[in-house]
Amino acid sequence: MKTSAAAALAAGLPAAPSLAQEPADFHIAAVLAFSGAYGIIGKDMRQGVEIAVAERQGRVLGKPIRISWEDDETRPQPAVQKATRLLANGAQMIFGAVGSASTLALQSLADQRKVPLLVTISADDKITRVGGSRYTFRTSNTLGMEIRMCVEFAKARGLKKIYGVTADYQATRDGWELFQAEAKKVGIGIVGNDYAPLGNRDFSVIVDKMAKSDADGIAVMITGNDAVTFLKQSGQVGLGKTKAQFGPVLQDETLAAAVGPASVGVFSGVRYHFSVDNAANKKFVEAYRAKYNEWPSSFAGEAYDGMSWWLDVVDATKSWDREKWVEAFRTSTRENSVEGRKVMRTCDHQAAQVGLWGEVVEGQAPLPPLTMKITNTFDAANLFEAC
């Protein structure tokens, strides 16, 4: 036994880990949606992370990074089952999920096992809350900040009456309640709302009710494949020609491509965009396009940014102690984020950041045929409540 270790044991203190105790690699349990209602999102998140890992030659703390990719099928139970198995196999952290229900389930597991959980897309405000999880960190938007952008858009657009469609899902139900409350404050009325189950294939009845209403705005509180289905079906009757369609995370280039021409003129919150003009983003976009021959979506950009931030902080600790990673990350600032400066709030482990808002337009080469034009940037101070 080494003298230092023996002395530590004699003093009743934990011995410092030896080199032999270090793992062979840095193992990430990545549990995302590759199928189900949000299946269109998981692929882009994986690609963003792969760029983040490649940028550091696939290593952190001097060890190779190994990622186990699992599909939670947009359901909490498979998410927990698969993450549990990966943790039993030595994973040192969890990355995921897409749906907030899966993320909240993973959060409970992370707290129980005392392992970090990195969230880069799930938006439920309950994921990051004052006095919440010690081990969970979110580097992307909250639904609350996106709802506030929706209200600001409706107010600036002069919309007076809104009809909503909301995913029958706790996070989006909460989002709709917040939208109604905030809209009322600025004199915007609600003429109707319908809840639709995740994976809904037929929005025709809802679209017909919207078309016949006197609403001048359609608030769409759904995303992923469901948003694609809704916009395709609303496009078939030209709903967007007479009523402004908008939502907190309704469109980006990936989703617009899936919708087709009916996406033009749709407004949405944008969690990341490749057009943000800074050196870090330009470097990321160049690497992403070189590897995948496509422009990075908001899901890819957020995954890249969050994972890059996390790995940089872990590396700086020069330690395999997970508690040191958590302490370092909760007080960290990302000066070179692809979206601009991000500050991790110690009170709730939520990154304070700007909010982007845009409209789908016809893109000019070399841009995608359907692209998001960023029309508004909101300061973090106007989007987040003080801790």
N, C-alpha and C positions, 0 to 999 in steps of 0.2 A: 504494500500500500504506500502511496506517495506520502511524504511528510505532511504536506498541506492538508490532504484529505484526512489523515489520521488526526491531525490537530483539530480539524473542524468537527470530527466525530466526537473527540474527547470533550470538546466544548459544548456539545449538544447542538451544533449547527449543521445545516445541510452542506455536504461537500460540493464544491464546484464541479460541474460536469467535466469529465475527461474527454480527450479526443475520441476515445473508444466508445463513449456514450453518444456521440453525435450520430444522427441518422445518416444513411447513405445518400439520401436526397431530400429535397424540400417537396413534400407531397401535398398537392391541393385536391380536395374533393370538390369537383365542379358539378353542381346539380342544377341543370337548366331545363327549360322546356324545348324539346326538339319535336314534340308532337302535341296534339290537343289544341285548344283555342289559341294559345300563345306560341305554338310551334314555329311560326315564321320568324320569331325573335331569337331563339337560341343559337341558330347558326351564325348570325352576325355577331353575337356576343362572344362566341368561341373564337371567331376570326380576329376580333379586336384583342382578346387576351393573347392569342398566338403572336401577334405583332409585339405586344409588350414584353413577352418572354424572349422573343428573338432579339430584341434591342439590347438585352443584357446577356447575349450569348447563351441564353438558357440556364443561367446560374444565379444563385443568391446565397449569401453566406458561404461562398466557396464551394457549394454543392449544386449538382444538376437539379433543375426544376422538373418534377413529374406531375402531370395533371391527369386525373381520372375523370373522364366525361361521362355523365349519367343523365338520362332523360327522366324527368319527373312526370311527364305526360300532362302537365299543367294541373297536377293534383298533389295535395299535401302528403298523403300517406306514402306514395312511392318516393317522394322527396326524402322523408325521414328514414325510410327503410334503406334507401341506397346510401345516404350520407352516413348512417350508423355503421353500415358494413365497411365503408371506406375509412371511417375513423378507427374501427377495430383493426384495420390493416395498416394503421400508422399515419394517416393523413394528419397534417398539423394545422389545417385551417379548412374552412368551407367557403366556397364561392357560389353565390346563387341567392334566390332563384329568380324566376321571371314573375310569376303570379305572387301577389302579396300573401295569399293564404299559405302557399308553400314556404315563403320566406319566414312568416311568423312561426310556422311549425319548426323550421330549421333553427330559428332563434331560440326556441325552448331547448332544443337539443344542444346548441352551442353553449348556452348558460349551464346546462347540466354537466356537460363534459369539459367546460372551461377552455373552449377553443374559439379562436376568432372567426367571425362570419363577416365577409365582405359583400355588401349589397350595392349593385350599380344600376338597377333598373326598377325594382319594386318600389311603389310610391306610397303605400298606405302610411299615413302619418303616425300610426301606432308603432311602426318599426323603430323609429327614433323619437323618443320622448324623454322628458326630464325625469330622471330617476329610473330610467329603463334598463336595458341590457348593458352590462359592462363589456360584453364581448362582440356586440354588433356595431358595425359602422356603415353608414350610407354616404356614398360620394356623388350621388345623383339627386334628381329632384324629388321633392315630396308632392303628393297629390294636392295638398293645401296650397302650395305656391303656384301650382299649375291652375287650380281653380281660380285663384285671384287674378291670374293673367286672363283667364276666360272672361271674368267679369269686367276687367279693364277693357278688353276688346269689345265686348257687347256695348259698354258705355260709350266708347269712342266711336263705334259704328252707328250709334244712335238707335240701337235695337230696343224695342219697347215690350215685345211679347215673345216669350221663349217656350218652345215645346221641347222636352227632353226625352232621350232614350238612354237608359242606364243598364249596365250589366248587373244582373241579379247576383251580386257579389258584395261582401260586406264593405270592402274598401271603396268601391264605386258608389254604393248606397250612401256611405258617409260623405263622399265627395259631392253627391247631388244635394244632400242636406245643406252642406256648406255653401254650394252655389246658390241655392234658393235664398238662404239667409243674407248672403252678400249682395245678391241681385236686388232684394227688397230694399236694402239700404240706399241704393242709387236709383230707385224708382222703376226698376224693370220687373214686369209681371210674368208669372208662370201660368201658361194656359193648359199645360198637360205634361204628363210624363208616363212612360211605359217602361217596366222592367223586363229585360230579356235574359233568358238563361245563357250561361257560357256555352259556346258551340252552337248557338242558334243559326239555323239554316234559312229561315224564312221571316224576313222583316216586312213583308208586303202589307200586312194589316196595319202595322205601326206607321209605315210610310204613307199609307192612304189616309190615316187619321191626321198625320202632320200636314199633308197636302191640302186637306179640307179645312184645316184650322186657320185662324187669322194671325198665327204666329209669323213674325218676320225673321226669327232666328231659330235654328235647330241646334240644341246642345247635345253632343254625342259623347256620352260617358262610357265608351267602350273602346277597345283597342285590339291589336293583333288581327287574327283571321276574322273575328267577328266584325271589326271595323271595315275590313275589306268587303265582307258580304253586305253590310248595311249600305255602304257607299255605292256599290255596284247596283243594288236594287233601288236606291233613291235616285241614282242616275238614270235608270230606265224610265222614270216618269218626270225627269227634269226638275226634281225638287230644288236643286241648288240654283236654278235660274230665277227663282222667286223668293227664296229664303236663304239666308246665310247659314252655312253648315260649319260648325266649329266644335273643337273638343280639346281636352287637356293633353292628350297624347294620341291624337287621331291619325296623324299622317307624318311620314318622312319619306325618303326616296324609295326604301324597300316596300313600304305599304302602298305608296302611290303607284309603283310599277305593277303591283298585284291588282290594284283597282282598275287602272287604265285611264282613259280620257275623262271619265266621270270624276276623277280626283281634282281636276283643274278648278281653281276657285275655292277649294276647301281650306279652312284656316285651322291652325293647330299650334299647341305648345310644341316646342322642339327641345329635346334634352341635350342634344349636341348637334353641331353642323360643321360640315367640312369647309365651309366658306369663312369661318372665324379666322381673322387675320392676325396670327401670331406665329413665331418661329416654331414652337412646339407642335402646333397643329399642322403646319406645312410639312414638317418632317414626318409626322404620322401619316398624313394623307398620301404623301409620296411613297412611303413604304407599303401602305395598304394597297394602293393601286398597282404597284409593281408586283405584289404577290398574288392578288386576287383579280386583277383586271376589272375592278369596279370601284365606285366611290363608297366610302364608309358611311353606313347608316348611323342614326342617333344611338342605336343599341350597341353597335360596334365601337363607336367613339367613347361612349360612357364606360364600357367594359375595359377598353384599353386604358383610359385615363385613371380609373379606379385601381386597376391592377398595377399599373406603373407606379402610382403613388404608394400603394401598400408595399410593394417589393423594395422600393427605395428606402422607405422607413425601416423595414425589417433589416435590410442590409446595414443601415447606419447604426443599428443597435449592436452589431457584432456579437450577437448572443442568440442561443437557441431557446432562451427562456421566453415562453409565450406571453407571460405577464409583462415582460419588458417591451414586447412588441405592442401590446395593448396600451401601455402607458405612453409610449412614444407616439403612437398614432393619434391618440385622443388630444394631444396638444400640438399636432403638426399643421403646417401650412404648405399648400402646393402652389408655389410661385409660378411654376412653368406648366400649369394645366393647359390642355388643348382648348379649354373654354375661358381661360383667363385665371386670375387668382382665386383659389379656393381655401377656405379656412375651416378646419374641423372644430366644431363647437364642443367644448368639453362637457357642457351640461347635458347634451342629448346624443352626441356622436353623429350629428348631422352636418354635412358640409354646407356652409353658407356660400352661395354662388349666385351669379346672375341668372336670369330667366330669359329664354329666347322664345320668340313667337314668329310664326311665318305663314305664308300662303303657298299652295301648290301652283306652280306656273309651268308653262312649256319651256323646257330648257334648251339652250343653244349649245351645240357641240363646242367643247368636249364634255359639257355637263350632261347628266342623264336627261332623257327626253321629258321626264316629269321630275321637277326638282322643287325643293322648298326655297322660297325667297324669304330671307329673314327681314321682317318688317319692323320689329320692336325688340329692344333689349331692356329688361327691367332690372333695376338695382336690387341686390340682395336685401337691403334695408327695407324695401317696400314689399317683400315677399315672405319674410320670416318674422314670426312673433319673437319678441325678446324672451330669453330664458328666464 
